Amino acid sequence: GIVKKIGDLKNRGNESIYRPEREKEIIERLSKLSENKLLNKSAIEAIFLEIFAVSRNLEKPELVAY
């Protein structure tokens, strides 16, 4: 899907999969759009941190050694 294609592009360009500053920008933008509406910043952050984590894992699955 789209997330895997984004991961491929990031890997080809030697870009980091995990970009906390970008994630923070997205949460801030969504929080501003949602002011005085159903979801507060905490709810948006909780939802999107999960989405970001799943997306990162799809972009570049983590390897676990035993």
C-alpha positions in Angstrom: 0.0 0.0 0.0 0.8 3.6 0.2 2.7 3.3 3.5 5.1 0.7 2.1 5.7 2.9 -1.0 6.6 5.8 1.4 9.0 3.6 3.2 10.6 2.5 0.0 11.1 6.2 -1.0 12.5 7.0 2.4 14.9 4.1 2.3 16.1 5.0 -1.2 16.7 8.6 -0.2 18.5 7.4 3.1 15.8 9.3 5.0 15.0 8.4 8.6 11.8 6.4 9.1 11.3 7.9 12.5 11.0 11.7 12.4 9.6 12.9 15.7 9.7 16.6 14.7 7.4 15.8 11.7 5.0 13.8 13.9 4.8 16.7 16.3 4.1 19.1 13.4 1.2 16.9 12.2 -0.3 16.6 15.7 0.0 20.4 16.2 -1.7 21.1 12.9 -4.5 18.6 13.6 -5.0 20.0 17.1 -5.4 23.5 15.7 -8.0 22.3 13.1 -9.9 20.5 15.9 -10.0 23.4 18.4 -13.5 23.7 20.0 -14.5 20.4 18.4 -15.0 16.8 19.5 -11.4 15.7 19.9 -8.9 17.5 22.2 -5.2 17.5 21.7 -4.6 14.5 24.0 -7.1 12.4 22.0 -5.6 13.4 18.7 -2.1 12.7 20.0 -3.1 9.3 21.3 -4.7 8.3 18.0 -2.0 9.6 15.8 0.9 8.2 17.8 -0.5 4.8 17.3 -1.0 5.5 13.6 2.6 6.7 13.3 3.9 3.6 15.1 2.0 1.2 12.8 3.1 3.2 9.8 6.8 3.1 10.8 6.6 -0.7 11.3 5.1 -1.1 7.8 7.7 1.2 6.3 10.6 -0.7 7.9 9.7 -3.7 10.0 11.7 -3.9 13.2 14.1 -6.9 13.6 14.2 -8.4 17.0 17.2 -10.6 18.0 17.1 -13.2 20.7 
